[in-house]
Amino acid sequence: MDAMQSQNPMIADFVKLLNGAAGTFAGMTREARESARERIRETMGGMDFVSREEFDAVKAMAAKAREENLALAERLAALEAKLK
């Protein structure tokens, strides 16, 4: 029984050491992730990106303009046909 009790403090210290190392590793992982995110933000910050909503709005405007252009082309062709 004495042998088991003498080993318990060593095991407890080892467990504390492992817990400390795991906490340090988790902290380093978090720090590395945040650092990578910040570098990506800095890199992409100089680029001009549009949101999905802005892209969809411009796409809809272009489709409407295309339809109007086709309608005007048909009207013009009809008017030109009348003149001939």
C-alpha distances in whole Angstrom, upper triangle without the diagonal:
4,5,5,6,9,10,11,14,15,15,17,19,20,21,23,25,26,27,29,30,31,33,35,36,37,39,41,42,43,45,46,48,49,51,52,54,55,57,58,60,61,63,64,65,68,69,71,70,71,69,70,72,74,74,75,78,80,79,81,84,84,85,87,89,89,91,93,94,95,97,99,100,101,103,105,105,107,109,110,111,114,115,116
4,5,5,6,9,10,12,14,15,16,18,19,20,22,24,25,26,28,30,31,32,34,35,37,38,40,41,43,44,46,47,49,50,52,53,55,56,58,59,61,62,64,65,68,69,71,70,71,69,70,72,74,75,76,78,80,80,82,84,85,85,88,90,90,91,94,95,96,98,100,100,102,104,105,106,108,110,111,112,114,116,117
4,5,5,6,9,11,12,13,15,16,17,19,21,22,23,25,26,27,29,31,32,33,35,37,38,39,41,42,43,45,47,48,49,51,53,54,56,57,59,60,61,63,66,67,69,68,69,68,68,70,73,73,74,76,78,78,80,82,83,83,86,88,88,89,92,93,94,96,98,98,100,102,103,104,106,108,109,110,112,114,115
4,5,5,6,10,10,10,12,15,15,16,18,20,21,22,24,25,26,28,30,31,32,34,36,37,38,40,41,43,44,46,47,49,50,52,53,55,56,58,59,60,63,64,66,65,66,65,65,67,70,70,71,73,75,75,77,79,80,80,83,85,85,86,89,90,91,93,95,95,97,99,100,101,103,105,106,107,109,111,112
4,5,5,8,10,10,11,13,15,16,17,19,20,21,23,25,26,27,29,31,32,33,35,36,38,39,41,42,44,45,47,48,50,51,53,54,56,57,59,60,63,64,66,65,66,64,65,67,69,70,71,73,75,75,77,79,80,81,83,85,85,87,89,90,91,93,95,96,97,99,100,101,103,105,106,107,110,111,112
4,6,7,8,9,11,12,14,15,17,18,20,21,22,24,25,27,28,30,31,33,34,36,37,39,40,42,43,44,46,48,49,51,52,54,55,56,58,59,62,63,66,64,66,65,65,68,70,70,71,74,75,75,77,79,80,81,83,85,85,87,89,90,91,93,95,96,97,99,101,102,104,105,106,108,110,111,112
4,6,5,6,9,10,11,12,14,15,17,18,20,21,22,24,26,27,28,30,31,33,35,36,37,39,41,42,43,45,46,48,49,51,52,54,55,56,59,60,63,61,63,62,62,65,67,67,68,71,72,72,74,76,77,78,80,82,82,84,86,87,88,90,92,93,94,96,97,98,100,102,103,104,107,108,109
4,5,5,6,8,10,10,12,14,15,16,18,20,21,22,24,25,27,28,30,31,33,34,36,37,39,40,42,43,45,46,48,49,51,52,54,55,58,59,61,60,61,59,60,62,64,65,66,68,70,70,72,74,75,76,78,80,80,82,84,85,86,88,90,91,92,94,95,96,98,100,101,102,105,106,107
4,5,5,6,8,10,10,12,14,15,16,18,20,21,22,24,25,27,28,30,31,33,34,36,37,38,40,42,43,45,46,48,49,51,52,53,56,57,60,58,60,59,59,62,64,64,65,68,69,69,71,74,74,75,78,79,80,81,84,85,86,88,89,90,92,94,95,96,98,100,101,102,104,106,107
4,5,5,6,9,10,10,12,14,15,16,18,20,21,22,24,26,27,28,30,31,33,34,36,37,39,40,42,43,45,46,48,49,51,52,55,56,58,57,59,58,58,61,63,63,64,67,68,68,70,73,73,74,77,78,79,80,83,83,84,87,88,89,91,93,94,95,97,99,99,101,103,104,105
4,5,5,6,9,10,10,12,14,15,16,18,20,21,22,24,25,27,28,30,31,33,34,36,37,39,40,42,43,45,46,47,49,50,53,54,57,55,57,55,56,58,60,61,62,64,66,66,68,70,71,72,74,76,76,78,80,81,82,84,86,86,88,90,91,92,94,96,97,98,100,102,103
4,5,5,6,9,10,10,12,14,15,16,18,20,21,22,24,25,27,28,30,31,33,34,36,37,39,40,42,43,45,46,48,49,52,53,55,54,55,54,55,57,59,59,60,63,64,65,66,69,70,70,73,74,75,77,79,80,81,83,85,85,87,89,90,91,93,95,96,97,99,101,102
4,5,5,6,9,10,10,12,14,15,16,18,20,21,22,24,26,27,28,30,31,33,34,36,37,39,40,42,43,45,46,47,50,52,54,53,55,53,54,56,58,59,60,62,64,64,66,68,69,70,72,74,75,76,78,79,80,83,84,85,87,89,90,91,93,95,95,97,99,100,101
4,5,5,6,9,10,10,12,14,15,16,18,20,21,22,24,25,27,28,30,31,33,35,36,37,39,40,42,43,45,46,49,50,52,51,53,52,53,55,57,57,58,61,62,62,64,67,67,68,71,72,73,74,77,77,78,81,82,83,85,87,88,89,91,93,93,95,97,98,99
4,5,5,6,8,10,10,12,14,15,16,18,20,21,22,24,25,27,29,30,31,33,34,36,37,39,40,42,43,44,47,48,51,49,51,49,50,52,54,55,56,58,60,60,62,64,65,66,68,70,70,72,74,75,76,78,80,81,82,84,85,86,88,90,91,92,95,96,97
4,5,5,6,9,10,10,12,14,15,16,18,20,21,22,24,26,27,28,30,32,33,34,36,37,39,40,42,43,46,47,49,48,50,48,49,52,53,54,55,58,59,59,61,64,64,65,68,69,70,72,74,75,76,78,79,80,82,84,85,86,88,90,91,92,94,96,97
4,5,5,6,9,10,10,12,14,15,16,18,20,21,22,24,26,27,28,30,31,33,34,36,37,39,40,41,44,46,48,47,49,48,49,51,53,53,55,57,58,59,61,63,64,65,67,68,69,71,73,74,75,77,79,79,81,83,84,85,87,89,90,91,94,95,96
4,5,5,6,9,10,10,12,14,15,16,18,20,21,22,24,25,27,28,30,31,33,34,36,37,39,40,43,44,46,45,47,46,46,49,51,51,52,55,56,56,58,61,61,62,65,66,66,68,70,71,72,74,76,77,78,81,82,83,85,86,87,89,91,92,93
4,5,5,6,9,10,10,12,14,15,16,18,20,21,23,24,26,27,29,30,32,33,35,36,37,38,42,43,45,43,45,44,44,47,49,49,50,53,54,54,56,59,59,60,63,64,65,67,69,70,71,73,74,75,77,79,80,81,83,85,86,87,89,91,92
4,5,5,6,9,10,11,12,14,15,16,18,20,21,22,24,26,27,28,30,32,33,34,36,37,40,41,44,43,44,43,44,47,48,49,50,53,54,54,56,58,59,60,63,64,65,67,69,69,71,73,74,75,77,79,80,81,83,85,85,87,89,90,92
4,5,5,6,9,10,10,12,14,15,16,18,20,21,22,24,25,27,28,30,31,33,34,36,38,40,42,41,43,42,43,46,47,47,49,51,53,53,55,57,58,59,61,63,63,65,67,68,69,71,73,73,75,77,78,79,82,83,84,85,88,89,90
4,5,5,6,9,10,10,12,14,15,16,18,20,21,23,24,26,27,29,30,31,33,34,37,38,40,39,41,39,40,43,45,45,46,49,50,50,52,55,55,56,59,60,61,62,65,65,66,69,70,71,73,75,76,77,79,81,81,83,85,86,87
4,5,5,6,9,10,11,12,14,15,17,18,20,21,23,24,26,27,29,30,32,32,36,37,39,38,39,38,39,42,43,44,45,47,49,49,51,53,54,55,58,59,60,62,64,64,66,68,69,70,72,74,75,76,78,80,80,82,84,85,87
4,5,5,6,9,10,10,12,14,15,16,18,20,21,22,24,26,27,28,30,31,34,35,38,37,39,38,39,42,43,43,45,47,49,49,51,53,54,55,58,59,59,62,63,64,66,68,69,70,72,74,74,76,78,79,80,82,84,85,86
4,5,5,6,9,10,10,12,14,15,16,18,20,21,22,24,26,27,28,30,33,34,36,35,37,36,37,40,41,42,43,46,47,47,49,51,52,53,55,57,57,59,61,62,63,65,67,68,69,71,72,73,76,77,78,79,82,83,84
4,5,5,6,9,10,11,12,14,15,17,18,20,21,23,24,26,27,28,31,32,34,33,35,34,35,37,39,39,41,43,44,45,47,49,49,51,53,54,55,57,59,60,61,63,65,65,67,69,70,71,73,75,76,77,79,81,82
4,5,5,6,9,10,11,12,14,15,16,18,20,21,22,24,26,26,30,31,33,32,34,33,34,37,38,39,41,43,44,44,47,48,49,51,53,54,55,57,59,59,61,63,64,65,67,69,70,71,73,75,75,77,79,80,82
4,5,5,6,9,10,10,12,14,15,16,18,20,21,22,24,25,28,29,32,31,33,33,34,37,38,38,40,42,43,44,46,48,49,50,52,53,54,56,58,59,60,62,64,64,66,68,69,70,73,74,75,76,79,80,81
4,5,5,6,9,10,11,12,14,15,17,18,20,21,22,24,27,28,30,29,31,30,31,34,35,36,37,40,41,41,44,45,46,47,50,51,51,53,55,56,57,60,61,62,64,66,66,67,70,71,72,73,76,77,78
4,5,5,6,9,10,11,12,14,15,17,18,20,21,22,25,26,28,27,29,28,29,32,33,34,36,38,39,39,42,43,44,45,48,49,50,52,54,54,56,58,59,60,62,64,65,66,68,70,70,72,74,75,77
4,5,5,6,9,10,11,12,14,15,16,18,20,21,24,25,28,27,29,28,30,33,34,34,36,38,39,40,42,44,44,46,48,49,50,52,54,55,56,58,60,60,63,64,65,66,69,70,71,72,75,75,77
4,6,5,6,9,10,11,12,14,15,16,18,20,22,23,26,25,28,28,29,32,33,33,35,37,38,39,41,43,43,45,47,48,49,51,53,53,55,57,58,59,61,63,63,65,67,68,69,71,73,74,75
4,5,5,6,9,10,11,12,14,15,16,18,21,22,24,23,25,24,26,29,30,30,32,34,35,35,38,40,40,41,44,45,46,48,50,50,52,54,55,56,58,60,60,62,64,65,66,68,70,71,72
4,5,5,6,9,10,10,12,14,15,16,19,20,23,22,24,23,25,28,28,29,31,33,34,35,37,39,39,41,43,44,45,47,49,50,51,53,54,55,58,59,60,61,64,65,65,67,70,70,72
4,5,5,6,9,10,11,12,14,15,18,19,22,22,24,24,26,29,29,30,32,34,35,36,38,40,40,42,44,45,46,48,50,50,52,54,55,56,58,60,60,62,64,65,66,68,70,71,72
4,5,5,6,9,10,10,12,14,16,17,20,20,22,22,24,27,27,27,30,32,32,33,36,37,37,39,42,42,43,45,47,47,49,51,52,53,55,57,58,59,61,63,63,65,67,68,69
4,5,5,6,9,10,10,12,15,16,18,17,19,19,21,24,24,25,27,29,29,30,33,34,35,37,39,40,40,43,44,45,47,49,50,51,53,55,55,57,59,60,61,63,65,66,67
4,5,5,6,9,10,10,13,15,17,17,20,20,22,25,25,25,28,30,30,31,34,35,35,38,40,40,41,44,45,45,47,50,50,51,54,55,56,57,60,61,61,63,65,66,67
4,5,5,6,9,10,12,13,17,17,20,21,23,26,25,26,29,30,30,31,34,35,35,37,40,40,41,44,45,45,47,49,50,51,53,55,55,57,59,60,60,63,65,65,66
4,5,5,6,8,11,11,14,14,17,17,20,22,22,22,25,27,27,28,31,32,32,34,36,37,37,40,42,42,44,46,47,47,50,52,52,53,56,57,57,59,62,62,63
4,5,5,6,9,10,12,12,15,15,18,21,20,21,24,25,25,27,29,30,31,33,35,35,36,39,40,41,43,45,45,46,49,50,51,52,55,56,56,58,60,61,62
4,6,5,7,10,13,13,17,18,21,23,22,23,26,27,27,28,31,32,32,35,37,37,38,41,42,42,44,46,47,47,50,51,52,53,56,57,57,59,61,62,63
4,6,7,8,11,12,16,17,20,23,22,22,25,27,26,27,30,31,30,33,35,35,36,39,40,40,42,45,45,45,48,50,50,51,54,55,55,57,60,60,61
4,5,5,8,9,12,14,16,19,18,18,21,23,22,23,27,27,27,29,32,32,33,35,37,37,39,41,42,42,45,46,47,48,51,52,52,54,56,57,58
4,5,8,9,12,14,17,19,18,18,22,23,22,24,27,27,27,30,32,32,33,36,37,37,39,41,42,43,45,47,47,49,51,52,52,55,57,57,58
4,7,9,13,15,18,20,18,19,22,23,22,24,27,27,27,30,32,31,32,35,36,36,38,41,41,41,44,45,45,47,50,50,50,53,55,55,57
4,6,10,13,16,18,16,16,19,20,19,21,24,24,23,26,28,28,29,32,33,33,35,37,37,38,41,42,42,44,47,47,47,50,52,52,54
4,7,10,13,15,12,12,16,17,15,17,20,20,20,23,25,24,26,29,29,29,32,34,34,35,38,39,39,41,43,44,44,47,49,49,51
4,7,9,12,10,10,13,14,14,15,18,18,19,21,23,23,24,27,28,28,31,33,33,34,37,38,39,40,43,43,44,46,48,49,50
4,7,8,6,6,10,11,10,12,15,15,16,18,20,21,22,24,26,26,28,30,31,32,34,36,36,38,40,41,42,44,46,47,48
4,5,5,6,9,10,11,12,14,16,17,19,20,21,23,25,26,27,29,31,32,33,35,36,37,39,41,42,43,45,47,48,50
4,5,5,6,9,10,10,12,14,15,16,18,20,21,23,24,26,27,29,30,31,33,35,36,37,39,41,42,43,45,47,48
4,5,5,6,9,10,11,12,14,15,17,18,20,21,23,24,26,27,29,30,32,33,35,36,38,39,40,42,44,45,47
4,5,5,6,9,10,11,12,14,15,17,18,20,21,22,25,26,27,28,31,32,33,35,36,37,39,41,42,43,45
4,5,5,6,9,10,11,12,14,15,16,19,20,21,23,24,26,27,29,30,31,33,35,36,37,39,41,42,43
4,6,5,6,9,10,10,12,14,15,17,18,20,21,23,24,26,27,29,30,32,33,35,36,38,39,41,42
4,5,5,6,9,10,11,12,14,16,17,18,20,21,23,24,26,27,28,30,32,33,34,36,38,39,41
4,5,5,6,9,10,10,12,14,15,16,18,20,21,22,24,26,26,28,30,31,32,34,36,37,39
4,5,5,6,9,10,11,13,14,15,17,19,20,21,23,25,26,27,29,30,31,33,35,36,38
4,5,5,6,9,10,11,12,14,15,17,18,20,21,23,24,26,27,29,30,32,33,35,37
4,5,5,6,9,10,11,12,14,15,16,18,20,21,22,24,26,27,28,30,32,33,35
4,5,5,6,9,10,10,12,14,15,16,18,20,21,22,24,26,27,28,30,31,33
4,5,5,6,9,10,11,12,14,15,17,19,20,21,23,25,26,27,29,31,32
4,5,5,6,9,10,11,12,14,15,17,18,20,21,23,24,26,27,29,31
4,5,5,6,9,10,10,12,14,15,16,18,20,21,22,24,26,27,29
4,5,5,6,9,10,10,12,14,15,16,19,20,21,23,25,26,27
4,5,5,6,9,10,11,12,14,15,17,19,20,21,23,25,26
4,5,5,6,9,10,11,12,14,15,16,18,20,21,23,25
4,5,5,6,9,10,10,12,14,15,16,18,20,21,23
4,5,5,6,9,10,11,12,14,15,16,19,20,21
4,5,5,6,9,10,11,12,14,15,17,19,20
4,5,5,6,9,10,10,12,14,15,17,19
4,5,5,6,9,10,10,12,14,15,17
4,5,5,6,9,10,11,13,14,16
4,5,5,6,9,10,11,13,15
4,5,5,6,8,10,11,13
4,6,5,6,9,10,11
4,5,5,6,9,10
4,5,5,6,9
4,5,5,7
4,5,5
4,6
4
